[in-house]
């Protein structure tokens, strides 16, 4: 079957599935492979549970006409998405960056939905599988698409841009993350700038924070439409931080009018994400009061910038992801809060490669310099680098959870920050 013939089939069905445990009735199942699984082994299960066809790339799994053999299932999925994108005539906005991608995407999706039918990335499914699935989610009713693009090595964003083909793009910021794959901060800059480079070829539009020196430098001498978040003429917006105690509050001045924005996001660091959602929304002619309403009604979930009130403590949970840049930002915001009994629970930062111990040591030194005393550290890297006699270290979350049960914490304001793999949300029960 050619890719065009498969596309014709997809156009008739309009549904894709990659998980036999959660099949979509009538969908085309793609038997993708991972490090610990072979999707071909689950093709029969997907069909038995309601999928109409199964795309497999191993001939021995062919059983009847419902199975379609291809050379590589993942490549076929990506090619199918690329072909579909080429048939679409709608704006596609790509979002990448070290921190804030998912929050910006969620805010922007809600803002644009006030005026358009929007298709956007589900969760943070932003990789070589997630991007094509987002594109294939776009229907004839979709008026605008928001695609989150992640990366952990050079060339990945460029490859995903060829699939998503964005005409508009945002790099939220650039900092230290995925050093294991990138190798250095300079390589991270090079990788993230692949979005801007694609937009140059596309003669597209780049939105950027005009207070961010790195982004300004990356855009220097690039020939494309550049839209700063604040000083965009003839429609400048100026933002003023009001407070983050605990939720972020901002004031915006636009066309001589002042607007106050009360978000449900914790952390001053979310200011840039809100700014991006406002600027892009206004660019696409969403009315300002609708924009503010969309932002104020957004409630974060999935362990991102969430506030929990337990019977014993108030928890600031930001434990979906962590890197040196986001860790510092979260800590700096938290220590400024005017609460007497504060506690930091910090978990290891993953994917830092050979710099892992150095970066964890820097965080500990940063905490010591700030004279922060009430700190609990979780993970192998923090345990190896903790030289502060006041800070307690635990080799993993389970050991820490047991310690919490034996040493209950009460009446504290607690920041919980760490990489997703650490599963720090487990400790909520004990707090």
Secondary structure as UniProt FT lines:
FT   HELIX           3..13
FT   STRAND          16..17
FT   HELIX           20..22
FT   TURN            25..26
FT   STRAND          28..30
FT   HELIX           39..42
FT   HELIX           43..48
FT   TURN            49..50
FT   STRAND          53..56
FT   HELIX           59..61
FT   TURN            65..66
FT   STRAND          67..69
FT   HELIX           73..86
FT   STRAND          91..96
FT   HELIX           101..112
FT   TURN            113..115
FT   STRAND          118..120
FT   TURN            123..124
FT   TURN            128..129
FT   HELIX           130..137
FT   TURN            140..141
FT   STRAND          144..148
FT   TURN            154..155
FT   HELIX           156..164
FT   STRAND          168..171
FT   HELIX           179..182
FT   HELIX           185..202
FT   STRAND          205..208
FT   TURN            210..211
FT   HELIX           213..219
FT   TURN            220..221
FT   STRAND          225..228
FT   TURN            233..234
FT   STRAND          237..244
FT   STRAND          247..254
FT   TURN            255..256
FT   STRAND          257..266
FT   HELIX           268..270
FT   HELIX           271..283
FT   TURN            284..285
FT   HELIX           288..297
FT   TURN            302..303
FT   STRAND          306..309
FT   STRAND          314..318
FT   HELIX           324..336
FT   STRAND          342..347
FT   HELIX           353..355
FT   HELIX           356..369
FT   TURN            370..371
FT   STRAND          375..378
FT   HELIX           380..385
FT   TURN            389..390
FT   STRAND          392..394
FT   HELIX           397..406
FT   STRAND          413..417
FT   HELIX           420..422
FT   HELIX           424..430
//
